Amino acid sequence: MSDKKRTVWNFFDRIEGDKVVWIIALMLILFSIVCIFSSTSRLLEGTQTRIDIVRSQLFVVLGGIVLIIICYNIKSIKFFRWLSKWGFLFSFTLLALLLSKISLPFLRSVEINGARRILQLAGFQVHVFEVVKVAMVMYLAWALDAFKKKELKWPAKDIWKKILYIYAPFLATILMIIPGSNSAALFIGGIMFIVILLGGGNLRDMAILAAAAVVIILGCWGIYEISDKKLMGRIGTAISRISEGEDWEQKVLDARPGSDEYYR
């Protein structure tokens, strides 16, 4: 029997993989466009129009679709496993560049309101925390799977394998994110914690990991206080938001896009 004729109408029938995942991806894309369109009045700067903002978002969406299609056509899971094991090294490098305040003609760490979240790369902005979030989820998924399959050859004891490949990267990532954003550290830390928990972390290990994260946060607060509030400035921002009782959401909404208040 001859293959069914390919037409535009049966395009989705020919797509391989879980259709639910594709539908979720499509809904997220449409949702992002609607959100941007409904918020354009607050995002406009200078001579920009609503069409400029929507056009910019459409380019971002198009780039995302192209990336999805590229990943979709890579059939070998081994490639993604190989890519995932470099996730922590890649994240560490990006965060180190961000914290080092690098300033080169083609690469620059951008400071906004005393915090560093963005790398300016040849005219493009790289939102480091978003990249780190994805890279670390992929890395931890690889590390947990490799640990279960006994693929980690060194060190010899399982506890040291957990510390070296799972727990140390988790804590190091949180520690390097805190100077740039407390909320991002909590959010990304929470995601990584859930990944480890779902990947087979036992209750005792998870409790130790959570306690270590709390110690890191308290240590950062201690550095902030000892340095006379000159270091770890984002800790001070978090404290002021909790203690001052200001309506920060309204303050951001009222702020001019691009101003210091807007990025707090």
Secondary structure, 3 states (H helix, E strand, C coil): CCCCCCCCCCCHHHCCCCHHHHHHHHHHHHHHHHHHHHHHHHHCCCCCCHHHHHHHHHHHHHHHHHHHHHHHCCCCHHHHHHHHCCHHHHHHHHHHHHHCCCECCCEEEEEECCEEEEEEECCEEEEHHHHHHHHHHHHHHHHHHHHHCCCCCCCCCHHHHHHHHHHHHHHHHHHHHCCCCHHHHHHHHHHHHHHHHHCCCCHHHHHHHHHHHHHHHHHHHHHHHHCCCCCCHHHHHHHHHHHHCCCHHHHHHHCCCCCCHHHC
